[in-house]
Amino acid sequence: MTKPKVSYADFKAMSFNFQVGGDHYTQMKIQPMQFSMANNLNAMQHTIIKYVTRVDLKGNGDEDIDKAIHTLQLWKQWRKEHGHKKSD
C-alpha cells in the first residue's frame, strides 16, 4: 500500500489546524510556535510567548503568568552567566 504524498505546505497547514490536549492555541490567529519559528526565537523566548498568549484561554491564567515570570528570570540569569550585555 502506498501512502499519499503531502506537500510541506499542506503538512504545515494541517499541523497548525489541530492540537493535542486542548484548543487554546488553535483559537489564535497566529500560534506561538508559528510566531517563534518565523522570528527565529530561542527556546526561552518561545516559552515566554507561549505562556503569555494562553493566559486567558487555558483556565489557569495566574499559573501561566507565574511560569512566564519564572522563564524570564531563568533567561535573565542565563544571559548574565553567558556574558550578554545589558543592551542585548
C-alpha positions as CSV (number, residue, x, y, z in Angstrom):
1,M,0.0,0.0,0.0
2,T,1.3,3.4,-1.0
3,K,1.0,6.3,1.4
4,P,-0.4,9.5,-0.1
5,K,2.2,12.2,-0.5
6,V,1.5,15.5,1.2
7,S,3.3,18.7,0.3
8,Y,5.2,20.6,3.0
9,A,2.8,23.5,2.7
10,D,-0.2,21.1,3.2
11,F,1.5,19.4,6.1
12,K,2.3,22.8,7.7
13,A,-1.3,23.9,7.3
14,M,-2.7,20.6,8.7
15,S,-0.2,20.6,11.7
16,F,-1.4,24.0,12.9
17,N,-5.1,23.1,12.4
18,F,-5.2,20.7,15.3
19,Q,-3.9,20.5,18.8
20,V,-3.2,17.6,21.2
21,G,-4.6,18.4,24.7
22,G,-7.0,21.3,24.3
23,D,-7.7,24.1,21.8
24,H,-6.1,27.1,23.4
25,Y,-3.5,27.5,20.6
26,T,-5.8,26.7,17.7
27,Q,-8.1,29.6,18.8
28,M,-5.3,32.1,18.0
29,K,-4.9,33.8,14.7
30,I,-1.2,33.1,14.9
31,Q,0.0,30.3,17.2
32,P,3.0,30.9,19.4
33,M,5.1,28.2,17.5
34,Q,4.4,29.9,14.2
35,F,5.4,33.3,15.5
36,S,8.5,31.9,17.2
37,M,9.7,30.0,14.2
38,A,9.1,32.9,11.8
39,N,11.1,35.2,14.1
40,N,13.9,32.8,14.9
41,L,13.3,33.0,18.6
42,N,15.2,30.9,21.1
43,A,13.5,28.3,23.4
44,M,13.2,30.7,26.3
45,Q,11.7,33.5,24.2
46,H,9.2,31.0,22.7
47,T,8.2,29.6,26.1
48,I,7.6,33.1,27.5
49,I,5.3,33.9,24.5
50,K,3.6,30.6,24.8
51,Y,2.7,31.2,28.4
52,V,1.7,34.8,28.0
53,T,-0.6,34.2,25.0
54,R,-2.6,31.5,26.6
55,V,-3.3,33.3,29.9
56,D,-7.0,33.8,29.3
57,L,-7.5,30.7,27.1
58,K,-6.5,27.7,29.2
59,G,-8.1,28.3,32.6
60,N,-5.1,28.7,34.8
61,G,-4.0,32.2,33.9
62,D,-2.2,33.1,37.1
63,E,-0.1,29.9,36.9
64,D,0.8,30.8,33.3
65,I,1.8,34.3,34.4
66,D,4.0,32.8,37.1
67,K,5.5,30.4,34.5
68,A,6.3,33.3,32.2
69,I,7.9,35.3,35.0
70,H,10.0,32.3,36.1
71,T,11.1,31.7,32.5
72,L,12.1,35.4,32.2
73,Q,14.1,35.1,35.4
74,L,15.9,32.0,34.0
75,W,16.6,33.8,30.7
76,K,17.9,36.8,32.6
77,Q,20.2,34.6,34.7
78,W,21.4,32.7,31.6
79,R,22.2,35.9,29.8
80,K,24.2,37.2,32.8
81,E,26.2,34.0,33.1
82,H,27.0,33.9,29.4
83,G,28.2,37.5,29.1
84,H,25.4,39.2,27.3
85,K,25.5,43.0,27.6
86,K,22.5,44.8,29.2
87,S,21.7,46.4,25.8
88,D,21.3,43.0,24.1
